Amino acid sequence: METRVHRLGLDFVEVMSKRQPIAVNTTDIIIESISDGVFTVDHDWRIMSFNRAAEEITGIPRAEAIGKRCSEVFRASMCEADCALRHTMETGKAIVNRSCYIVDSEGRRIPISVSTALLRNTEGAVVGGAETFRDLSIVEELRKELTGRFEIGDIVSRSPHMRRLFDVLPQVAASDSTVLIQGETGTGKELLARAIHHLSRRKDKPFIAVNCGALPDTLLESELFGYKAGAFTGAERDKPGRFALAERGTILLDEIGDVSPEHQVRLLRALQERTYEPLGGTATVRADVRVITATNKDLSELVEKGSFRSDLFYRINVIRMELPPLRKRKEDIPMLVERFIGRLNRLQGRVVQGVTHEAMGILMAHDYPGNVRELENIIEHAFVLCASSESIGPRCLPEHLAARASSDLRRNVRPMAINAAVQTVEAQVILESLRRNNGNRFAAARELGIHKSTLFRKIHALGIAFPRKTSKER
């Protein structure tokens, strides 16, 4: 006699021969060949089985996973606050295709969907839980492609200004040339420098960031180049500088425009000859370091005024990358808000749903002198004041934003629909793209990452008076 039972894709065959049961699991080969990750846990949440696809998706060998608690292996977004498998184990109800993400062995976030079920033995007793998970990385990339969204490292955008930077980033990272990143405070200059480092051949070596503007002249040289014991009173032992710590990696010299002319000379030698001498030392040290500089000042103007050396400027200005302020890429605000809220939800185990249309209108109307950093602080402020599961509304925003919006309404400066601020920015972005492309709507649609019919519909809905095309549309 043979009985076949199917649970969560696992077939168990019980063969009765001479009245003695022999349990044969017929699915080992199938489970090993499917592309979905499959694992099982016991009542103590320790992993009992872990298939080949689970190894590939997580980057964790089966031998390391088995015996560990599943939260230690997966480090998933739902592990602490809303574990799908825990819900199934406690209620007996299966979960199907719930989206979350895990962190793989290299620290990368992998979007997945999970399905869960109880694991029973041949007698029907619950002995643990089983979960399948599917890698959604390709799906996520397609979604970003369809929405015109792209990201590198911690930088996310759909702005044409940023797209031009992203397009050249791989070539810039592949070289060892010095890079100058210019942008206002809070635009993400360090994030861009880190993205260059992580795309380069030096990615496995250190990334060292130095804020030159925060160091007084008396400390800058010793911080950058280190010192030898006895170099000055209190120097009891050798101390390596930031260049030594960044050996074979990348060093970011942030706010380089604040370095005094006296120290600019020392920096010039280090950048030009790739050598330096620790303070109090006599031997020259060769530096194998990729140098990236950043500033929120116009160095060309400082050179004209004589406060920044022209030879140092030309040395660091090999590749210049301009980060636009947030007020010039407001189309990025909704996705930045989404990212900040998602990160705060994960850190604090909450489920804030996003922002209301009214709050988004206020955020889109603000000019952000502090740029992305200011927006992040605004969302963190709102997150603290917002109830755990509701959307962020105007009352949760900082007083200066909510008060200004309320004042505008009282004065009736301009009657606005809920989405008027968002629509205004959207119209501005479309019009700028049309101008850059000489009125060619097909080219503008490609640049904006949307279908041409979507662009035509938005032009009509927003009442945009676009410039005449001067090139043939095709």
Secondary structure, 3 states (H helix, E strand, C coil): CEEEEEECCEEEEEEEECCEEEEEECCHHHHHHCCCEEEEECCCCEEEEECHHHHHHHCCCHHHHCCCEHHHHHCCCCCCCCCHHHHHHHHCCCEEEEEEEEECCCCCEEEEEEEEEEEECCCCCEEEEEEEEEECHHHHHHHHHHHCCEEECCEEECCHHHHHHHHHHHHHHHCCCCEEEECCCCCCHHHHHHHHHHHCCCCCCCEEEEEHHHCCHHHHHHHHHCECCCCCCCCCCCECCHHHHCCCCEEEEECHHHCCHHHHHHHHHHHHHCEECCECCCCCEECCCEEEEEECCCHHHHHHHCCCCHHHHHHHCCEEEECCCHHHCHHHHHHHHHHHHHHHHHHHCCCCCCECHHHHHHHHHCCCCCHHHHHHHHHHHHHHHCCCCCCECHHHCCHHHHHHHHHHHHHCCCCCCCCHHHHHHHHHHHHHHHHHCCCCHHHHHHHHCCCHHHHHHHHHHHCCCCCCCCCCCC
